[in-house]
């Protein structure tokens, strides 16, 4: 795995390099001491893994993730214990408390190996399809696998993301997201909704000739008459 270490403490970066000598499949291909440096490097190179400090010059690690169009696997490194635990214990992010214990690093990397399909796998499209997105809702933060998103709903220039029991807003338009989603899995049901076909539980015909789609774990979404024919073809109805 090609990794970037973003941490403003030089000694912390050196210590992480030393610990990673025991993990031959991880290569540190870059280091950044500020949020801006990290953003530039992530925009120029394809990294599979990001070791990210929370407090850095120029903003927080969260601020960096919100700037990224494509989010690699992330392991937070932080000196803050209770703050970090509250922020991540119910989310998809992993974190390591400084000083980093070798066994905790090994466990985090093993989790990445088991669950990760590289966000940077080349795709035939001009712009690679999204694999995961960073979502912030107040003090809560998630890195969400796109496959776990069952519905995207437009709210002005923002999009509400439905996954698990959560429905936070992200600062991206539905149109910009649609261009980065796999059309084999995501379907534009209307001007305001994109549904994940893998989450469709039931389809019924509406009074106006359109369709009503019930998604697993909700909600129901109306499909316009114009899109209904396409949806029937997609689902082989």
Backbone bond lengths (Angstrom), bond angles and torsions (degrees), N, CA, C in turn:
res aa  C-N    CA-C-N  psi(-1)  N-CA   C-N-CA  omega(-1)  CA-C   N-CA-C  phi
1 X - - - 1.458 - - 1.517 110.12 -
2 X 1.294 116.23 132.17 1.452 122.74 178.66 1.532 108.36 -87.84
3 X 1.342 116.90 119.81 1.460 120.53 -170.94 1.525 112.12 -119.33
4 X 1.342 114.33 150.11 1.458 123.01 170.94 1.516 107.97 -115.73
5 X 1.338 116.71 134.42 1.468 122.09 176.08 1.526 107.86 -106.86
6 X 1.319 116.90 117.69 1.461 122.12 178.91 1.520 108.43 -113.94
7 X 1.322 115.61 104.64 1.470 121.79 -176.11 1.522 107.00 -158.15
8 X 1.333 116.91 133.56 1.458 119.55 -177.19 1.525 112.61 -80.30
9 X 1.335 117.82 -6.74 1.463 121.01 179.89 1.534 109.70 -97.82
10 X 1.320 116.10 114.26 1.466 120.37 -178.27 1.526 111.46 -60.40
11 X 1.337 117.03 -41.24 1.457 120.06 -179.89 1.523 111.76 -64.56
12 X 1.328 116.47 -34.79 1.464 120.03 178.30 1.522 110.19 -66.90
13 X 1.340 116.66 -39.07 1.468 119.75 177.94 1.525 110.72 -65.44
14 X 1.330 116.34 -40.26 1.459 120.34 179.18 1.530 111.04 -64.79
15 X 1.332 116.63 -41.44 1.456 120.47 -179.42 1.532 110.60 -64.86
16 X 1.316 116.80 -39.47 1.460 119.71 178.84 1.528 110.39 -66.07
17 X 1.317 116.50 -39.66 1.474 119.46 175.54 1.529 110.41 -58.30
18 X 1.332 116.62 -42.81 1.462 120.45 -179.00 1.528 110.59 -63.34
19 X 1.323 116.84 -44.89 1.455 120.77 -178.94 1.528 111.92 -64.64
20 X 1.322 116.41 -33.15 1.461 120.07 -176.70 1.527 112.58 -77.74
21 X 1.338 117.50 -7.05 1.465 119.74 175.58 1.529 111.14 -61.43
22 X 1.350 116.47 -23.36 1.458 120.52 178.94 1.523 112.50 -84.03
23 X 1.332 117.00 1.59 1.464 121.05 -177.87 1.531 107.86 -126.74
24 X 1.310 114.77 89.37 1.465 120.20 -171.62 1.519 113.43 -66.03
25 X 1.331 117.79 -20.36 1.463 119.88 -178.20 1.524 112.50 -84.43
26 X 1.337 117.60 -1.29 1.467 121.41 178.31 1.520 109.07 -111.84
27 X 1.326 116.18 123.73 1.460 121.81 179.29 1.521 109.76 -119.18
28 X 1.332 117.15 121.70 1.464 120.46 175.57 1.519 107.91 -78.11
29 X 1.324 115.94 108.56 1.459 121.93 -176.97 1.522 112.35 -100.45
30 X 1.333 117.83 -0.47 1.446 120.27 178.74 1.513 111.97 -171.83
31 X 1.341 115.61 154.25 1.458 122.74 176.05 1.518 108.72 -132.19
32 X 1.334 115.76 144.39 1.460 121.13 177.86 1.518 108.70 -136.73
33 X 1.336 115.98 139.34 1.452 120.86 -179.69 1.511 113.90 -104.12
34 X 1.337 117.52 -7.13 1.461 121.81 178.34 1.525 109.25 -138.22
35 X 1.316 115.51 164.74 1.467 120.97 177.69 1.521 110.36 -62.08
36 X 1.323 116.78 -40.98 1.461 119.99 -178.58 1.522 111.41 -64.01
37 X 1.330 116.64 -44.30 1.465 119.84 177.98 1.524 110.74 -60.08
38 X 1.318 116.51 -42.56 1.462 120.16 -179.46 1.521 111.06 -64.56
39 X 1.333 116.96 -41.91 1.468 120.41 -179.79 1.519 110.96 -62.06
40 X 1.334 116.47 -41.93 1.466 120.26 179.81 1.522 110.61 -64.10
41 X 1.316 117.28 -45.63 1.461 120.73 -177.76 1.521 111.44 -65.96
42 X 1.324 116.97 -39.69 1.461 120.12 179.12 1.523 111.81 -68.32
43 X 1.332 115.98 -26.37 1.459 119.39 176.69 1.514 113.39 -79.85
44 X 1.332 116.56 -21.15 1.460 120.86 -175.89 1.515 113.63 -99.20
45 X 1.337 117.64 -25.73 1.454 121.06 -175.95 1.524 110.63 -127.88
46 X 1.325 114.69 161.11 1.458 121.02 179.04 1.523 109.77 -98.85
47 X 1.334 116.09 103.90 1.455 121.96 177.77 1.523 109.45 -104.83
48 X 1.319 116.53 138.94 1.453 121.31 177.08 1.520 112.31 -90.82
49 X 1.323 116.91 -24.06 1.462 121.66 -173.63 1.518 109.66 -139.68
50 X 1.325 115.82 138.68 1.460 122.14 -179.97 1.519 109.51 -127.02
51 X 1.342 116.21 118.51 1.460 122.17 169.89 1.521 106.40 -91.58
52 X 1.325 117.42 117.05 1.463 120.86 -167.09 1.514 111.80 -128.92
53 X 1.343 116.14 123.39 1.452 121.99 173.67 1.532 108.52 -75.48
54 X 1.337 117.34 154.70 1.463 120.46 -178.96 1.526 111.13 -83.42
55 X 1.332 116.89 -50.20 1.463 120.50 -178.23 1.518 109.47 -100.16
56 X 1.349 116.36 116.52 1.457 121.43 -178.64 1.518 109.75 -142.23
57 X 1.336 117.20 158.33 1.470 119.46 175.20 1.526 110.71 -59.48
58 X 1.323 115.75 133.72 1.454 120.36 178.36 1.509 114.02 93.82
59 X 1.338 117.93 -1.04 1.459 120.16 178.89 1.513 111.37 139.33
60 X 1.325 115.51 -172.86 1.460 120.85 -179.41 1.519 110.45 -98.69
61 X 1.332 115.11 169.25 1.446 119.23 174.74 1.518 111.71 -60.26
62 X 1.333 117.04 -32.80 1.456 120.93 176.89 1.526 110.79 -61.72
63 X 1.334 115.56 -41.60 1.466 119.81 179.69 1.525 110.81 -60.58
64 X 1.326 115.84 -39.35 1.463 119.43 178.75 1.523 110.51 -63.29
65 X 1.325 117.30 -47.16 1.466 120.36 -177.09 1.523 111.76 -61.67
66 X 1.326 116.81 -34.61 1.466 119.71 179.02 1.519 111.87 -67.59
67 X 1.321 118.09 -21.82 1.464 121.56 179.76 1.519 112.87 -83.49
68 X 1.327 117.41 -15.14 1.451 120.45 -172.80 1.518 111.68 -87.02
69 X 1.319 115.80 135.87 1.458 120.09 173.04 1.517 110.52 -78.98
70 X 1.322 116.34 -32.86 1.459 121.54 179.45 1.518 108.19 -125.56
71 X 1.318 115.56 125.90 1.461 120.87 -174.21 1.527 109.58 -105.52
72 X 1.330 117.78 118.66 1.465 119.29 175.30 1.520 110.36 -74.18
73 X 1.327 117.01 178.44 1.457 119.58 170.89 1.533 108.01 -62.59
74 X 1.340 116.59 138.19 1.464 121.17 -173.66 1.520 110.17 -123.38
75 X 1.325 115.53 130.59 1.464 122.00 168.47 1.527 106.61 -120.96
76 X 1.325 116.62 115.57 1.456 120.59 178.78 1.521 109.82 -77.01
77 X 1.317 116.43 141.03 1.464 122.85 172.11 1.523 106.71 -120.63
78 X 1.312 116.92 124.37 1.455 119.46 -172.05 1.517 111.29 -150.11
79 X 1.326 115.48 153.24 1.465 121.50 175.04 1.520 110.98 -94.77
80 X 1.353 117.00 -2.58 1.458 121.22 -177.55 1.523 109.30 -94.98
81 X 1.337 117.30 119.77 1.453 119.42 -175.00 1.525 113.54 -86.18
82 X 1.328 118.02 -70.31 1.461 119.30 -175.80 1.526 112.02 -64.07
83 X 1.310 117.14 -36.60 1.466 120.07 178.42 1.522 110.45 -59.76
84 X 1.314 115.89 -48.08 1.462 120.07 -178.10 1.516 111.32 -66.72
85 X 1.330 116.74 -41.80 1.465 119.93 -178.31 1.516 110.31 -62.26
86 X 1.329 117.77 -45.14 1.462 120.18 179.13 1.518 111.08 -62.53
87 X 1.322 116.30 -35.98 1.460 119.83 -176.44 1.517 112.66 -71.02
88 X 1.332 117.29 -32.78 1.452 119.06 -168.75 1.522 115.93 -118.14
89 X 1.332 119.24 -6.90 1.455 118.59 -169.63 1.521 113.16 -65.16
90 X 1.324 119.01 -24.85 1.464 120.10 179.83 1.520 111.46 -107.50
91 X 1.320 117.36 10.85 1.457 120.37 -174.18 1.517 111.81 -115.02
92 X 1.334 114.93 179.84 1.456 120.87 -175.66 1.525 112.69 -88.22
93 X 1.328 118.57 7.54 1.451 121.65 -179.68 1.524 110.74 -92.06
94 X 1.327 116.02 146.34 1.460 119.88 172.04 1.528 108.10 -105.34
95 X 1.324 117.38 159.71 1.459 120.49 -179.34 1.516 109.17 -148.32
96 X 1.321 114.88 150.33 1.461 122.01 176.39 1.516 107.92 -124.52
97 X 1.320 116.14 130.67 1.450 120.25 178.60 1.525 109.80 -88.28
98 X 1.337 115.92 136.64 1.457 121.13 176.70 1.527 110.01 -80.88
99 X 1.315 119.52 143.43 1.466 126.29 -6.76 1.527 111.24 -68.52
100 X 1.319 116.53 138.52 1.454 121.73 -172.69 1.524 110.35 -73.29
101 X 1.313 115.78 126.69 1.463 120.96 177.19 1.529 109.28 -83.26
102 X 1.319 117.81 133.98 1.474 120.13 -178.26 1.518 113.22 -54.65
103 X 1.339 117.27 -39.42 1.467 119.03 -178.70 1.524 112.10 -68.48
104 X 1.339 118.16 -32.45 1.473 121.03 177.23 1.518 110.06 -70.45
105 X 1.331 116.90 -39.37 1.458 120.02 176.88 1.524 109.88 -62.79
106 X 1.315 117.09 -44.01 1.464 120.61 -179.79 1.527 110.79 -62.05
107 X 1.337 117.16 -40.72 1.463 120.37 179.76 1.523 111.43 -66.14
108 X 1.331 116.27 -40.56 1.466 119.83 179.62 1.518 111.23 -64.71
109 X 1.323 116.54 -42.80 1.464 120.15 -179.97 1.522 111.01 -67.04
110 X 1.316 117.01 -36.04 1.467 119.57 177.94 1.527 110.38 -65.36
111 X 1.332 116.96 -37.40 1.456 120.81 177.23 1.528 110.31 -64.12
112 X 1.324 116.52 -41.22 1.462 120.38 177.38 1.524 110.61 -62.47
113 X 1.319 116.50 -43.23 1.471 120.21 -179.02 1.524 111.23 -62.86
114 X 1.333 116.64 -38.82 1.465 120.35 -176.32 1.517 112.69 -72.91
115 X 1.322 116.51 -38.37 1.463 119.72 -169.33 1.505 114.60 -104.11
116 X 1.307 117.37 -11.89 1.462 119.57 -169.66 1.515 112.65 -94.56
117 X 1.333 113.88 132.27 1.454 121.90 159.72 1.514 103.75 -111.09
118 X 1.302 117.76 125.87 1.459 121.74 -170.13 1.515 112.65 -50.80
119 X 1.341 114.71 131.41 1.463 119.33 175.96 1.501 111.55 -71.28
120 X 1.332 116.77 -8.26 1.456 119.36 -173.36 1.529 112.13 -111.46
121 X 1.350 117.57 17.26 1.446 120.50 177.06 1.521 109.73 -63.84
122 X 1.327 119.41 126.17 1.459 120.36 -178.66 1.519 111.80 -60.08
123 X 1.312 116.59 144.78 1.453 122.99 177.83 1.512 108.48 -127.41
124 X 1.332 116.86 157.28 1.460 118.64 -177.41 1.516 114.00 -71.33
125 X 1.337 117.04 -17.90 1.454 119.72 -179.59 1.530 110.13 -68.75
126 X 1.366 117.10 153.92 1.464 120.03 178.41 1.525 112.44 -55.98
127 X 1.330 116.50 -37.72 1.457 120.98 174.79 1.519 107.19 -118.18
128 X 1.330 118.45 126.83 1.464 120.74 -176.53 1.522 112.14 -57.04
129 X 1.317 115.46 145.83 1.449 121.01 179.86 1.524 110.28 -69.51
130 X 1.345 114.61 149.66 1.457 119.99 178.36 1.520 110.50 -68.03
131 X 1.320 116.10 137.09 1.454 122.15 172.76 1.524 110.88 -106.98
132 X 1.344 116.22 -33.21 1.457 120.67 -179.17 1.522 108.61 -154.76
133 X 1.321 116.36 156.90 1.463 121.84 178.32 1.523 109.09 -133.56
134 X 1.329 115.69 150.40 1.455 121.21 175.36 1.522 107.97 -93.52
135 X 1.335 116.23 132.66 1.460 121.84 -178.05 1.520 108.41 -128.06
136 X 1.324 116.11 130.44 1.469 121.23 176.22 1.515 108.65 -120.20
137 X 1.330 116.67 133.27 1.460 122.37 177.19 1.520 107.71 -136.67
138 X 1.329 116.56 93.08 1.456 120.76 -174.99 1.514 109.75 65.95
139 X 1.333 117.31 -121.75 1.466 121.45 -179.35 1.518 112.53 -91.63
140 X 1.319 117.34 0.44 1.460 120.76 -178.41 1.526 109.83 -101.14
141 X 1.322 114.98 144.53 1.456 120.71 -174.78 1.521 109.90 -140.05
142 X 1.317 114.75 142.83 1.464 120.42 179.12 1.523 109.87 -138.14
143 X 1.322 115.40 148.10 1.452 120.66 159.35 1.519 104.98 -108.81
144 X 1.309 116.72 112.21 1.452 122.37 -169.62 1.521 110.30 -104.22
145 X 1.324 117.06 126.64 1.445 120.85 171.18 1.524 108.18 -66.98
146 X 1.320 117.24 130.50 1.465 121.36 -176.90 1.531 110.66 -58.58
147 X 1.323 117.69 -34.54 1.469 121.13 179.84 1.525 112.03 -61.90
148 X 1.345 118.07 -21.62 1.462 121.68 -179.33 1.526 112.43 -87.96
149 X 1.325 117.21 -5.34 1.467 121.40 178.69 1.532 108.51 -85.90
150 X 1.328 117.01 121.09 1.467 119.70 -178.37 1.523 112.82 -95.43
151 X 1.338 117.11 -21.80 1.467 119.79 -177.29 1.517 110.04 -154.47
152 X 1.326 115.24 140.61 1.464 123.19 170.77 1.528 106.76 -121.11
153 X 1.328 115.93 128.20 1.462 121.26 -173.28 1.526 109.91 -126.73
154 X 1.310 116.90 127.19 1.463 121.32 -177.72 1.521 110.81 -73.14
155 X 1.337 115.35 136.26 1.462 122.65 170.49 1.524 106.89 -137.68
156 X 1.314 115.89 91.72 1.458 120.67 -174.72 1.517 109.86 64.79
157 X 1.336 116.82 -127.83 1.461 121.29 178.73 1.532 112.45 -90.85
158 X 1.333 116.34 10.11 1.452 121.41 -179.76 1.522 109.93 -114.55
159 X 1.321 115.89 171.67 1.464 121.11 177.47 1.517 109.03 -131.34
160 X 1.321 115.66 133.51 1.460 120.86 174.68 1.524 107.69 -91.08
161 X 1.339 115.72 131.49 1.458 121.97 -174.39 1.523 109.24 -108.41
162 X 1.322 116.32 124.03 1.464 121.74 178.68 1.528 109.31 -100.62
163 X 1.318 116.98 115.41 1.459 121.75 173.83 1.528 107.88 -152.02
164 X 1.328 116.50 139.86 1.460 119.47 -175.89 1.519 110.10 53.47
165 X 1.328 116.09 -132.05 1.465 121.28 177.20 1.524 111.94 -98.42
166 X 1.327 117.39 14.65 1.454 121.39 -172.04 1.528 111.73 -110.34
167 X 1.347 115.18 151.83 1.462 121.20 179.21 1.539 111.20 -144.14
168 X 1.309 118.62 53.27 1.468 120.09 -177.88 1.526 112.11 -75.44
169 X 1.335 114.75 162.58 1.466 121.81 174.47 1.522 109.59 -94.12
170 X 1.332 117.13 144.13 1.454 121.58 172.24 1.521 108.84 -121.85
171 X 1.325 115.64 153.43 1.457 121.16 -174.17 1.527 111.29 -86.05
172 X 1.321 115.32 56.16 1.458 121.35 174.64 1.519 108.27 -140.13
173 X 1.314 116.45 146.43 1.458 119.79 178.80 1.518 110.15 -80.34
174 X 1.330 115.67 158.17 1.452 120.57 178.05 1.529 110.65 -62.03
175 X 1.324 115.97 -36.97 1.461 120.29 -179.19 1.527 111.83 -64.49
176 X 1.331 117.58 -42.75 1.464 120.22 -179.40 1.523 110.90 -67.71
177 X 1.332 117.18 -34.92 1.458 120.37 178.42 1.522 111.43 -70.70
178 X 1.314 116.64 -39.55 1.465 120.60 -177.41 1.523 111.40 -58.36
179 X 1.326 116.75 -37.26 1.466 120.36 -178.64 1.513 112.50 -66.77
180 X 1.332 117.90 -16.55 1.463 121.86 -176.50 1.526 113.13 -109.27
181 X 1.345 117.18 2.45 1.457 121.06 -178.00 1.522 110.52 -97.84
182 X 1.315 115.53 151.69 1.459 121.37 179.44 1.530 108.86 -72.32
183 X 1.332 118.64 115.10 1.471 120.55 -177.92 1.520 113.07 -65.92
184 X 1.325 117.69 -15.85 1.465 120.15 177.12 1.524 111.14 -72.60
185 X 1.332 117.20 -20.22 1.463 121.28 -177.34 1.527 113.25 -115.44
186 X 1.328 117.86 -28.99 1.458 120.91 -175.28 1.526 110.53 -112.07
187 X 1.333 114.98 134.21 1.465 121.69 -173.22 1.517 109.67 -126.13
188 X 1.340 116.37 132.58 1.467 121.49 178.66 1.522 108.23 -81.66
189 X 1.325 115.98 99.40 1.461 121.19 -176.34 1.520 112.35 -76.23
190 X 1.324 116.42 -31.15 1.460 121.89 -179.31 1.515 108.16 -162.74
191 X 1.317 116.60 -177.44 1.467 119.64 178.21 1.517 111.67 -62.58
192 X 1.338 116.45 -23.90 1.463 120.11 -172.92 1.518 114.16 -109.03
193 X 1.342 118.14 -4.22 1.455 118.68 -172.58 1.527 112.37 -138.22
194 X 1.326 115.14 138.03 1.465 123.18 167.88 1.520 106.64 -123.37
195 X 1.337 116.39 125.40 1.460 119.89 -177.89 1.524 110.26 -109.57
196 X 1.317 114.80 149.77 1.464 121.70 173.91 1.527 107.02 -89.84
197 X 1.339 117.29 114.06 1.456 121.59 -174.85 1.527 112.19 -60.56
198 X 1.319 116.71 -25.69 1.463 119.43 -179.65 1.516 112.70 -72.42
199 X 1.337 116.73 -11.50 1.460 120.58 -179.98 1.529 112.32 -104.31
200 X 1.331 117.49 5.99 1.460 120.44 -179.83 1.522 109.60 -72.27
201 X 1.336 116.32 125.66 1.462 121.57 179.51 1.521 111.86 -102.35
202 X 1.353 116.66 -34.38 1.463 119.82 -174.74 1.525 108.87 -157.92
203 X 1.344 115.57 146.14 1.460 121.79 177.75 1.515 108.88 -130.14
204 X 1.331 117.32 128.66 1.456 121.98 178.63 1.527 109.53 -127.68
205 X 1.329 116.00 152.99 1.462 121.31 177.99 1.515 109.67 -82.16
206 X 1.328 116.44 131.67 1.457 121.68 179.42 1.523 110.35 -86.18
207 X 1.325 116.86 165.72 1.464 122.29 -178.57 1.520 111.51 -61.18
208 X 1.333 117.61 -34.97 1.462 121.21 -176.61 1.522 113.17 -84.31
209 X 1.325 117.30 4.97 1.455 120.12 179.64 1.518 113.70 95.18
210 X 1.307 116.45 -6.39 1.460 120.11 175.61 1.517 110.29 -82.47
211 X 1.321 115.60 -160.43 1.456 120.46 179.88 1.531 109.85 -129.41
212 X 1.304 115.02 154.39 1.465 121.64 171.45 1.523 107.33 -119.19
213 X 1.330 115.82 119.76 1.458 121.54 -177.45 1.523 109.36 -104.32
214 X 1.317 115.79 126.47 1.468 121.06 174.18 1.521 108.12 -99.46
215 X 1.311 116.89 123.43 1.450 122.47 178.88 1.523 110.54 -94.12
216 X 1.323 116.88 146.53 1.456 119.93 174.57 1.530 109.17 -58.25
217 X 1.311 116.49 131.26 1.473 123.64 -176.63 1.516 112.26 70.96
218 X 1.377 117.20 10.16 1.454 121.58 174.96 1.510 112.48 78.66
219 X 1.342 114.45 167.94 1.459 128.94 -2.46 1.530 110.97 -93.93
220 X 1.346 116.25 -164.31 1.455 122.05 170.83 1.522 108.81 -94.83
221 X 1.346 115.73 145.41 1.462 121.36 -177.50 1.523 108.88 -130.73
222 X 1.320 116.39 131.33 1.465 121.03 177.07 1.521 109.69 -84.19
223 X 1.323 115.64 136.96 1.457 122.59 178.59 1.517 108.06 -112.16
224 X 1.325 116.76 127.17 1.458 121.07 -178.03 1.527 111.30 -62.02
225 X 1.322 117.21 158.29 1.466 121.30 179.98 1.520 110.76 -58.84
226 X 1.332 116.37 -38.84 1.461 119.77 -178.51 1.523 111.47 -64.13
227 X 1.331 116.99 -36.18 1.455 120.87 -179.31 1.528 112.99 -87.21
228 X 1.339 115.87 -15.78 1.464 119.02 -175.55 1.530 111.74 -61.58
229 X 1.334 116.75 -41.09 1.468 119.24 179.97 1.517 110.64 -62.30
230 X 1.312 117.10 -43.73 1.459 120.46 178.97 1.519 111.12 -62.23
231 X 1.335 116.45 -40.02 1.461 119.48 -178.94 1.526 110.51 -66.56
232 X 1.323 116.35 -40.00 1.475 118.76 177.65 1.519 110.34 -59.57
233 X 1.336 116.21 -39.24 1.466 119.69 179.13 1.523 110.34 -67.24
234 X 1.333 116.46 -41.42 1.469 120.03 -179.27 1.519 111.29 -62.65
235 X 1.352 115.98 -38.21 1.448 120.58 -176.17 1.533 112.32 -96.29
236 X 1.342 116.38 1.17 1.468 122.32 179.82 1.534 110.50 57.77
237 X 1.340 116.03 45.05 1.475 120.65 -179.60 1.532 109.93 -87.21
